Amino acid sequence: MSSTLNFKAHQMVMFSATWPAVVHRLAQEYMDPNPVKVVIGSEDLAANHDVMQIVEVLDDRARYEQLTAFKISLHWLNRMGSI
């Protein structure tokens, strides 16, 4: 049993929705120089068409009012079980 406790063994796992160069460099720096990369699906980046993104450019006052209204709507949607 003592022989099994004398070796250095550890496992490090990194998760990333994408694998940009900066994540690859981190893996090489903190892990074995040749980390194993597991890809599920395609490596090609693709937009998720189920996600809607809205961009609004507002001044400071309008931004606060819009954020407050958004938080209230999220609160009510959550209470109704919609989100």
ABEGO torsion letter per residue (X at the ends): XAAAAABBBBBBBBBBABBBAAAAAAAAAABBABBBBBBBEBABBBBBAABBBBBBBBBAAAAAAAAAAAAAAAAAAAAAGAX
